């Protein structure tokens, strides 16, 4: 069994039963997108695949805001499978730095592999899939879909972003609609265009239905 096969089994088992939009199938989609982008951009495929598969192994949102848990668990798994340090180190760095941390917080990736995986992860946060995941997460956190009197907040620090409890429609303005312009690779930027447009169309329809005009 290859290390990719082992990693798939490990992650699928670890994330079984998740209903927040951060399940194995999110990982599966990010993995496939990352492989596609990596081939277009000339990135190291082994590093990209491992990082894509392990990027949400212990998301801070489900571990009391602890963003060190994921990198630690990923490193432990890779060491147990005798992966060489020159592969482990960039994978762990990607897992540690990939997350969106607020509208006013830059999240640059150190290498093309990190840029590829971050783009793939962000693609799954926008478009039709991103809309579905946003409402799945909002329901998981018992949040309102929308409240017209609660305006979005463009968080200027990761700590502010972690504390956010706003309704799901605000999340579009606080994150999802910002991701198109924060894509790293040419391939990622191209793929983001249609997904971004779909979200804009969706929001227009949402407000018309909310107001009873459609």
Secondary structure, DSSP 8 states (H G I E B T S, - for coil): --HHHHHHHHHHHHTTT--SS-SHHHHHHHHHHHHHHHHHHT--HHHHHHHHHHTTTT-GGGTTT-TTHHHHHHHHHHHHTT--HHHHHHHHHHHHH-S---TT-----SSHHHHHHHHHHHHTTSHHHHHHHHHHHHHHTT--S--TTS-----SSHHHHHT----HHHHHHHTGGGSGGG--SHHHHHHHHHHHHHHHHHHHHHHHHHHT--
